[in-house]
């Protein structure tokens, strides 16, 4: 291959077709249409194949990015998929929802001079081709004899399950909801990540021999200790996420019409409120909606409300546009779809209509002061600046907390915030129990959760003595006598 330089590659990043805003804001069809083969081949020509591969280091799961782009450029799409699948079974998902601009693309050498290579769009193209052609990884040729339980079927759980299945483990995934996928299913709307894509990627796990048990709430039906002591699992990986919503603690949060983005998105996505009356799970009349927050979840909540027929949707955020944590693409799409933004505005109370429902949101103006610990400028209230925003619904999208159930029903050590405490190998205080993803770190990205799942799989493999690794748990497995725990569980 002739050596490429910054001057010989295509100078412009290959655009991706999007549906018009006025059309897409009326339905849940996908906004971004993806690359054609011609688009993908052109964009693949922009990769310099840097010898130090900064993009690989920027990827939390370590995908061989130059390798898959090189094969794609040779029109070997199956080879490109195989290169990705060595590290990730979810390219069609990650290509859509990962913040590549702060990870692989954020350190792309091309980006020093031009726009970076569109790695995420190329990954999506390859992932979609794999779904269309039915490509998937192969199960292990030999079984290890070990059974491993995964608690939670989100990205961390699926990544861990896939790696352990490839090592020959009998893997069972326990999911509390009626369908697997975790936040990919309940938290991300179809216009960003269609359920058909989630179904197809999860289907690859079944082809690896992984069993998924839905409607199974570990910590209520049985405990973590039960999984090892009574149910024959040699190890457990906890990947339950951080799904408990956060509120501000201001007056009026108990009024009718106040809800969390978690509830809104779960009811719209998983419970199919978006398809009412075909599915009898309505959200009720939203009217004028104020969404508090400016992250990706807030953008999803606002755009869902727009599609569900809200009269008006307003974003309320105490910092400015430049400080908004949402991806630039999601913020741009929300603006295109008619969302109104009130920057430098902080809610101080939710107003009662006299009948227990919302009539408005009292806010005060803010200005930016000195940077805080996160590096962003700290918002400071402007004196005597309160103003009332008329609204009928208030949605809080300001972050999440740890799911408390497993901490309440086992002897897992927790950190001061209530998240599971782990060591450098993601091992918890219970022998044979590992944890990773949002339940350890707090809310993070899909690909970061997958990275944690892969790390946990390597640690579990060492614990079990698989793949040539030294077993850290000796030849016997199970929970030490002093770690046994008995919790009250509901019996049907």
VEXZA-427812 format. One line per field, with one value per residue (C-alpha): x, y, z. Coordinates in steps of 0.02 Angstrom, whole numbers, plus 32768, in hexadecimal, padded with zeros to 4 digits. Layout:
residues N
x	(X ...) $
y	(Y ...) $
z	(Z ...) $
END
This chain:
residues 492
x	(8000 8041 8069 7FE3 8001 7F8D 7F97 7F6E 7ED3 7E23 7E20 7D67 7D16 7C92 7BE6 7B5C 7AAB 7A29 796D 7924 78FD 7847 7828 7887 7842 7798 77D0 7851 78AA 7967 79AD 7A57 7A4E 7AFE 7B84 7B72 7C01 7C44 7C3F 7C99 7D20 7D40 7D4B 7DBE 7E3B 7E51 7EA8 7F65 7F84 7FF1 8077 8052 7F95 7F52 7E9F 7EB4 7EF1 7E5C 7DE1 7DAC 7DA0 7E3B 7DEF 7E73 7E35 7EBC 7EAA 7DEF 7DFB 7E83 7E19 7D82 7DE7 7E10 7D54 7D6C 7CD9 7CD5 7D8D 7D69 7CE0 7D53 7DD5 7D52 7D04 7DA7 7D84 7CCA 7C2D 7BC8 7C0B 7B5F 7B35 7BDB 7BE4 7B40 7B4B 7C01 7C4F 7CD9 7D02 7D4C 7D96 7DDE 7DB7 7DEE 7EA3 7EA2 7F3F 7EDC 7E79 7F13 7F03 7E5A 7DBC 7DE6 7DBF 7D07 7D32 7C86 7C2C 7CA0 7C84 7BC9 7BD5 7C33 7BBE 7B24 7B70 7B90 7ADA 7A9E 7B0F 7AF7 7BAF 7BD9 7C64 7C77 7C60 7CF5 7D27 7D42 7CDC 7D3A 7CC5 7CA3 7BFC 7BFC 7B69 7B58 7ADF 7AA1 7A96 7AD4 7B76 7BEA 7B8F 7B88 7C40 7C72 7BFC 7C40 7CF6 7CD3 7C6B 7CFC 7D67 7CED 7C8B 7BD3 7B90 7AE4 7AAC 7A26 79BE 793C 78D5 786D 78E8 79A7 7A14 7A16 7A2B 7A3B 7987 7931 799E 79C5 7935 791E 7948 79FA 7A05 797B 7941 795C 7A16 7A18 79BB 7A35 7AD0 7A8A 7A5F 7B19 7B28 7AAB 7B14 7BA6 7B3D 7B16 7A70 7A0B 798A 7918 789D 791B 7947 79E3 79DB 7920 7904 79AC 7A4F 7AFF 7B36 7AB0 7AF7 7B9E 7B6A 7ACC 7AC1 7B68 7BBA 7C76 7C77 7BFE 7C0F 7B9D 7B72 7ACD 7AF2 7AC3 7A0B 79CA 7999 79DC 796E 799D 7940 78DD 782A 77A2 77FD 776D 76EB 7691 76EE 779D 7801 78B2 78FC 7917 785C 782F 78A8 7882 77C7 77DE 7862 7851 7798 776E 770E 774A 76D7 7638 75AC 75F6 764B 75E3 766E 764A 76AE 761A 7614 76BD 7688 7716 77B0 7849 78DE 7962 7A12 7A78 7ACD 7AA8 7A1A 79CB 79D7 7984 78FA 78D5 78D1 7861 77E7 77E7 77B7 7733 76D6 770E 76D1 777B 7820 789E 794A 7979 7A32 7A99 7B34 7B4A 7B42 7BFF 7BFA 7B6B 7BA6 7B3F 7B95 7B9C 7B3B 7AAC 7AA2 7A9F 7A14 79AC 79BE 798E 78F0 78B0 78E6 78F4 798D 7998 7A4F 7A93 79ED 79D8 7933 790D 785A 77CF 772A 7685 75E5 7580 7547 75EC 762C 76B6 768F 773F 77F7 7842 78F4 797F 7A02 7AB6 7B5E 7C00 7C86 7D2D 7D4A 7D19 7D6A 7D27 7D7E 7CDA 7CAB 7C43 7B94 7B70 7ABF 7A94 7A3D 7983 7978 78EA 786F 77E1 77E0 7732 772D 76C0 7749 77F9 7877 791A 79AF 7A3E 7A91 7A75 7AA9 7AD8 7A53 7A44 79F8 7A96 7AE7 7A4E 7A45 7AFA 7B9A 7BE9 7C55 7C19 7C70 7C2C 7BBB 7B6B 7BC7 7C1B 7CCF 7D4B 7E07 7E77 7E37 7D80 7D70 7CF4 7CFC 7CA5 7D11 7CEC 7C7E 7CBA 7C66 7C7C 7C29 7BB8 7B96 7C4F 7C7C 7BD7 7B89 7C02 7BFC 7BC7 7C77 7CC3 7C48 7C7B 7D31 7D0A 7CB0 7D48 7DBC 7D4B 7D4B 7E0A 7E08 7D88 7DEE 7E87 7E1E 7DE3 7E8E 7E55 7EB6 7F5E 7F40 7F6D 7ED5 7ECD 7E4B 7EA9 7E5A 7DBA 7D38 7CAB 7C87 7CE6 7C80 7C88 7C42 7BA0 7B07 7A4E 79D2 7915 78D7 7827 77E4 775A) $
y	(8000 80AB 8112 8192 8241 82C8 831A 827F 8244 8289 832F 8332 82B8 8251 8291 821C 8236 8263 826A 831B 8360 838B 82D8 8277 82D9 8289 81D3 8161 8130 813C 81EA 81BD 8152 8109 80FB 80A9 8039 80C8 813C 80BD 809C 8155 8175 80DF 8136 81BF 814C 8165 80BC 810F 809A 80CF 80B3 8138 810B 805B 80A1 8117 8087 8040 7F8F 7F9B 7F7D 7F6B 8008 8017 7F5C 7F61 8001 7FB5 7F1B 7F88 7FEF 7F4C 7F29 7E96 7EC3 7E18 7E29 7ED5 7E8B 7DFF 7E80 7EDF 7E41 7E0F 7E9C 7EC4 7E67 7F08 7F73 7FA5 7FE7 803A 808A 80E2 8116 811E 81CB 81AC 8266 8256 81A8 815B 81F0 826A 822E 820B 8253 8291 82FB 8362 83B5 8382 8337 828B 81E9 81BC 811D 810C 8119 8097 8023 8037 800D 7F6D 7F40 7F59 7EEE 7E64 7E69 7E64 7DD0 7D73 7D76 7D4F 7D08 7C4D 7BF3 7BA4 7AF9 7AB3 7AD2 7B09 7AB3 7B57 7BB0 7C6D 7CDD 7D8D 7E00 7E82 7E7A 7F28 7F4C 7F1B 7E77 7E4A 7E6E 7E03 7D77 7D73 7D66 7CDF 7C7A 7C7F 7C34 7BA3 7BD7 7BB1 7C61 7C92 7D47 7D7E 7E15 7E69 7EB0 7E4D 7E68 7E68 7EFB 7F66 801F 7FF9 7FBF 8030 80CB 80F2 811A 80C4 8162 8150 8093 8028 7F93 7F27 7F4B 7F22 7E7E 7E4E 7E71 7E14 7D84 7D6C 7D3F 7CB1 7C6F 7C66 7BF6 7C7C 7C65 7D01 7CF8 7D90 7DC5 7D8B 7E09 7DCF 7E0D 7DED 7D40 7D05 7D54 7D5E 7CE3 7C69 7C6C 7C27 7BC3 7B6E 7B86 7B45 7BE2 7BED 7CAB 7D3D 7DE2 7E6E 7EED 7F36 7FE9 8088 809D 80F6 81A7 8246 82DA 8388 8386 8424 844B 83F9 835D 82EF 8345 82EA 830B 82FA 8263 822C 8214 815D 8145 81A6 8148 809D 80B5 80F8 807A 7FD7 7FE3 8029 80C5 810C 8090 80B8 8082 7FE5 7FCC 7FFD 8059 8113 819D 8213 82C2 8317 83C6 8442 83E6 8428 83B0 83D6 83A7 83AD 8304 827D 8239 82E6 82F3 8249 827A 831E 82D0 8243 82C2 831D 827D 8251 82F0 836C 841C 8465 8421 848D 845F 84B2 84AD 8512 851E 855B 84FE 84E8 848E 8417 8362 831F 82EA 8378 830E 82EE 83A5 83D8 835C 839B 844F 841C 83C8 8465 844E 84F5 850E 857B 857F 85C5 85A0 853D 84F8 8528 84E7 848E 84EB 849B 84BE 84AA 83FA 839D 83B1 8417 84C6 850A 8509 8597 85BB 8636 8677 863F 8680 8620 8635 85E1 852D 84A2 83F6 83B9 8448 8498 8546 8543 858E 861C 865F 870E 876B 8795 8739 86BD 869F 8622 85AD 856E 84B1 8419 8395 8398 8311 8301 82C4 82F1 8249 81A4 8149 8095 800F 7FE5 7F36 7ECB 7F36 7F1E 7E61 7E29 7E4A 7EAB 7F3A 7FE0 8088 8125 8149 809D 8057 7FAC 7FB4 7F51 7F3A 7F4E 7EA9 7EDD 7E5B 7E87 7E5E 7DB7 7D28 7D02 7D9C 7E25 7EC8 7F4D 7FD4 805B 7FFD 8019 80BC 8118 8147 8135 810D 806B 8046 806A 7FEE 7F6F 7F8D 7F67 7EC8 7E8D 7EB4 7E51 7DBD 7DBA 7DC2 7D37 7CCE 7CE3 7CBA 7C19 7BF0 7BFA 7C2A 7C06 7C85 7C5D 7C3E 7CBA 7C56 7BB2 7B0F 7B23 7BA7 7BEE 7C6A 7C60 7C2E 7CDB 7D29 7CC6 7D33 7D12 7D95 7D96 7D75 7D6D 7CC0 7CB7) $
z	(8000 7FCF 8069 808E 80CB 810A 805E 7FF7 8055 8035 8092 80BF 8138 80DD 810C 8146 8109 818D 8182 817C 8229 8203 81C8 824C 82E1 82C1 82D4 8326 8286 8287 8268 821D 8180 8184 80FF 8055 801D 7FB2 8049 80B6 8034 801E 80D9 80F1 807D 8100 817D 8186 81DC 825E 82A4 8358 8343 83BB 838B 83D0 8476 8476 8465 850E 84C6 8459 83AC 8323 82CC 8245 8224 8205 819D 8131 810D 80EC 8070 8016 800E 8084 80F3 8146 8170 81B8 8225 8262 8294 82FA 8342 8394 840F 83FF 83CA 83C6 8337 82F6 83A4 83CC 8320 8349 83FF 8437 844C 83CE 83CE 847D 8466 83C7 8355 83DB 83CC 8310 82C1 822B 82A4 82CB 8220 81D6 821A 8265 820B 8227 8286 82D4 822E 81E2 8277 8263 81A9 81CF 825E 81F3 816A 81EA 8220 816C 8143 81E7 821A 82CF 8339 8351 83F7 844D 840B 84BB 8557 85F3 866D 86CA 86D4 86E8 8712 86CD 8729 86AE 85F0 85C6 8568 85F7 8615 855D 8540 85D4 85A1 84F0 8525 85A6 852A 84B1 853C 8549 85E4 85F5 8609 8649 8646 86C1 868F 86FE 866E 85F3 8564 8565 8537 85D4 85B1 84F7 84FC 8579 8577 84C0 8449 83A2 8340 8383 839A 834C 83B2 8318 8325 83DF 83BC 8333 839C 8433 83BF 83A6 845F 844A 83BA 8433 84A4 8525 8581 85AD 8638 8635 86BE 873F 87C6 8821 88D4 88DE 8895 88D7 8912 88CD 8952 8916 8866 88A2 893A 88F7 883B 8800 87BC 87D1 87BD 87AB 8751 878E 8707 8743 8711 876A 8749 87E3 87AD 87FC 882B 8867 890D 88E5 8916 88AD 8873 88B0 8841 87B6 8715 875F 8727 8706 865B 868C 86A3 8606 8597 85E2 85C9 8519 84E0 853F 856B 84BF 84F4 844F 83F7 8459 843E 83EF 849A 8532 858D 8574 85C4 85CB 8585 8593 8561 8576 85B2 860E 860E 8691 8657 85B7 85A5 8526 8591 8598 84DA 84C9 8543 84E9 843D 847B 84C4 841D 83C4 8446 841B 84A1 847D 84A2 84E6 8542 8583 8628 8654 86CF 8661 85AE 850A 8504 85AD 8580 8597 8504 8464 83E6 8369 83E4 8415 835E 8337 83C9 838E 82DD 8320 8373 8429 8485 84F4 858E 85B9 865D 86B1 8753 8797 884B 8860 8803 880D 8841 87E0 887F 8852 886D 87BB 876A 872A 8717 8742 87A6 876D 878C 8716 8729 86F1 86DF 8764 8780 8745 87BD 87D8 8730 86D5 86A2 86DC 877B 8768 87E1 8804 87C9 8858 8844 879D 87BD 8731 871A 8684 865A 8643 8664 8679 86C2 8695 86F8 8693 8709 8725 877D 881B 883F 8837 88F1 88ED 88EC 8971 89E0 89CD 89D0 8A2F 89A0 89DC 8997 8985 89DB 8944 8949 88B2 88BC 88F8 888F 8885 87ED 87A5 87BE 8849 88D1 898A 8968 8929 8873 885B 87E5 87B2 872D 86C6 870B 87AE 87D8 8782 8777 86D1 8640 8586 8532 84F6 85A2 85ED 856A 8595 864A 8616 85B4 8646 86B9 8641 8646 8703 870F 8697 8707 87A0 874D 8704 864F 85B5 8605 8690 8743 87AF 883C 8899 88A7 8870 88D4 88B2 8917 89A0 8A43 8ADA 8B28 8A8A 8A86 8A8F 8AA0 8A67 8A65 89B6 8974 894D 88CC) $
END
